[in-house]
Amino acid sequence: MVCRLPLTFLLPWLVPAWRRDLRQRSATTLLLGGWILLVLLFFSLSDGKRSVYILPALPALALLAAPHLPMILARRGAERVLFTLAILLALVPMMAGIVTLAEPDRLREFLADPVQAKTLSWIAIAIGFAATGLAATLGIRRAASAFAGVMACLWIAVPSLSTR
């Protein structure tokens, strides 16, 4: 779900841009937008609904949004949205680590070893601290880079928690 977040939050700026493209009869917008609508329609009609069925529409959505991103990311509102999202996502592992340190019984049902639970809590706090520090260092003027950096921290570090 996290991979769809930035595009979902940028929809207020993307939809008017797509409308302009459709009024100008842009073949790219028509083709990719049509593909997305067909995927949604086709899998909405089937009985067995699974969210993974619409995954083929995500690359098309990214390609549809790509030409407009430089213009959108130059807007102050979009920068604020992306920066806020980056900070919130960075704070999640830190808060999870703090909560599990304060209440270690929350992890006991998943982990038998209390030392391992404490170690995982500290690792989660470190991941959150690193991601938050990265976002704060890059700042709101480089919100897209801050979001990308936070996502890189999470994608690289969080899977290592599950292998411990």
C-alpha positions in Angstrom: 0.0 0.0 0.0 2.8 2.4 0.8 4.0 2.4 -2.8 0.7 4.0 -3.9 0.8 6.7 -1.2 2.5 9.6 -2.9 0.4 9.3 -6.1 -2.7 9.0 -4.0 -1.9 12.2 -2.1 -0.9 14.0 -5.3 -4.3 13.3 -7.0 -5.7 16.8 -6.2 -3.0 18.2 -8.5 -2.9 15.3 -11.0 -6.6 15.1 -11.9 -6.8 18.7 -13.2 -3.6 18.0 -15.2 -5.1 14.9 -16.7 -8.3 16.7 -17.6 -6.2 19.3 -19.5 -4.4 16.5 -21.3 -7.7 14.9 -22.2 -9.1 18.2 -23.5 -6.0 18.5 -25.7 -6.6 14.9 -26.8 -3.3 13.5 -25.5 -2.9 10.0 -26.8 -0.7 9.0 -23.8 -3.2 10.1 -21.3 -6.1 8.5 -23.2 -4.2 5.2 -23.6 -2.9 4.9 -20.0 -6.0 6.3 -18.4 -8.1 3.9 -20.5 -5.9 1.0 -19.4 -6.3 1.9 -15.7 -10.1 2.2 -16.1 -10.3 -1.1 -17.9 -8.3 -2.9 -15.3 -10.5 -1.4 -12.5 -13.7 -2.2 -14.4 -12.7 -5.8 -15.3 -11.6 -6.7 -11.8 -14.6 -4.9 -10.2 -16.9 -7.2 -12.1 -15.4 -10.5 -11.0 -16.6 -12.3 -7.9 -13.3 -13.1 -6.2 -11.9 -9.7 -5.3 -8.3 -9.3 -4.4 -6.3 -6.1 -4.3 -3.4 -7.7 -6.1 -5.5 -7.9 -9.3 -5.2 -4.2 -9.8 -1.4 -4.2 -9.5 -1.0 -4.0 -13.3 -2.6 -0.6 -13.2 0.1 0.9 -10.9 2.9 1.2 -13.5 0.4 2.8 -15.9 -0.6 5.2 -13.1 3.0 6.1 -12.5 3.6 6.6 -16.2 0.5 8.7 -16.4 1.6 10.9 -13.5 5.3 11.2 -14.5 5.1 14.1 -17.0 3.3 16.3 -14.5 5.4 15.6 -11.4 8.0 18.3 -12.0 5.3 20.9 -12.3 3.4 19.5 -9.3 6.4 19.1 -7.0 7.3 22.8 -7.6 4.0 23.8 -5.9 4.2 24.6 -2.2 1.1 22.5 -1.3 2.5 19.4 -2.9 5.8 19.9 -1.1 4.1 20.1 2.2 2.0 17.0 1.6 5.1 14.9 0.6 7.2 16.2 3.4 4.4 15.5 6.0 4.0 12.0 4.6 7.7 11.4 4.8 7.9 12.5 8.4 4.8 10.5 9.4 6.3 7.3 7.7 9.6 7.9 9.4 8.0 8.2 12.8 6.1 4.9 12.5 9.1 2.6 13.3 10.3 4.9 16.0 7.0 5.0 17.8 6.6 1.2 17.4 10.0 0.8 19.0 9.2 3.1 21.8 5.8 1.4 22.5 7.4 -2.0 22.5 10.2 -0.9 24.9 7.6 0.7 27.2 5.3 -2.4 27.0 7.5 -5.4 26.2 4.6 -7.8 26.6 3.3 -6.6 23.2 6.1 -8.5 21.5 6.1 -11.5 23.8 3.4 -13.1 21.8 5.5 -13.0 18.7 9.0 -13.6 20.2 9.9 -15.9 23.0 13.2 -14.3 23.8 12.8 -11.0 25.7 16.4 -9.9 24.8 15.5 -10.3 21.1 12.3 -8.2 21.6 14.4 -5.4 23.2 16.9 -5.6 20.4 14.2 -5.3 17.8 12.7 -2.4 19.6 16.0 -0.5 19.6 16.6 -1.3 15.9 13.1 0.0 15.0 13.9 3.2 17.0 17.2 3.6 15.1 15.5 3.1 11.7 12.9 5.7 12.6 15.5 8.1 14.0 17.6 7.8 10.8 14.7 8.3 8.5 13.4 11.2 10.5 16.8 12.8 10.5 17.2 12.3 6.8 13.8 14.0 6.1 14.6 16.8 8.5 18.0 17.4 6.9 16.6 17.5 3.4 13.8 19.8 4.5 10.5 20.8 2.9 12.1 22.4 -0.2 13.4 19.0 -1.2 10.3 17.1 -0.1 10.4 14.6 -3.0 14.0 13.7 -2.1 13.1 13.5 1.6 10.2 11.1 0.8 12.4 9.0 -1.5 15.1 8.8 1.3 12.6 7.8 4.0 11.2 5.1 1.7 14.7 3.9 1.0 15.5 3.7 4.7 12.3 1.8 5.4 12.6 -0.6 2.4 16.2 -1.4 3.3 16.0 -1.6 7.1 12.5 -2.9 7.9 12.9 -6.3 6.1 16.0 -6.9 8.2 13.8 -6.8 11.3 11.8 -9.9 10.1 15.0 -11.9 9.6 16.2 -11.6 13.2 
